[in-house]
Amino acid sequence: MPENETDVLVRLHPQLTLYAARLLIQKALSDARKRGRAISVAVVDTHGALIAFERDDNASGVTIQTAIEKARTAALLRDPCKVFEDFINAGAASFLSTPGITPLQGGVPVIVNHAVVGAVGVSGGSGEEDNAIATQAAQLENRGREHV
């Protein structure tokens, strides 16, 4: 039996704050503008629930739900969406039948102290560009860590 009965009854999991989500979104939008891309970017918690979202004025409508679903996929699977896109491209088509999963590059988990605390989803560029922007954004800077 654990020393503290609460350890058996409750697990505490770190989560991204709204403040951190907004930082990640600003990083993604800034990176996309430097690349000349108009994107939508979503940040979700560990359960895939939306924390924050922004769409560049020039981003197409299809990017909205795609960014959200990419973020949700990365959070739920705790891996970048690229991993699952690669499985499918390598012939593991059974991944396409996983409910609620969007195996397109551009969804990346946010990891703090070896724990997934949420995820970022980006849509509006090529798959490689979305993945690069999301990966860069998911790296929380020290100035944001005290608020995570």
Sequence and secondary structure as in RCSB ss.txt:
>XXXX:A:sequence
MPENETDVLVRLHPQLTLYAARLLIQKALSDARKRGRAISVAVVDTHGALIAFERDDNASGVTIQTAIEKARTAA
LLRDPCKVFEDFINAGAASFLSTPGITPLQGGVPVIVNHAVVGAVGVSGGSGEEDNAIATQAAQLENRGREHV
>XXXX:A:secstr
  SSTHHHH        HHHHHHHHHHHHHHHHHTT   EEEEE TTS EEEEEE TT  THHHHHHHHHHHHHH
HHTS HHHHHHHHHTT GGGGGSTT    S EEEEEETTEEEEEEEEESS HHHHHHHHHHHTS  HHHHTT 
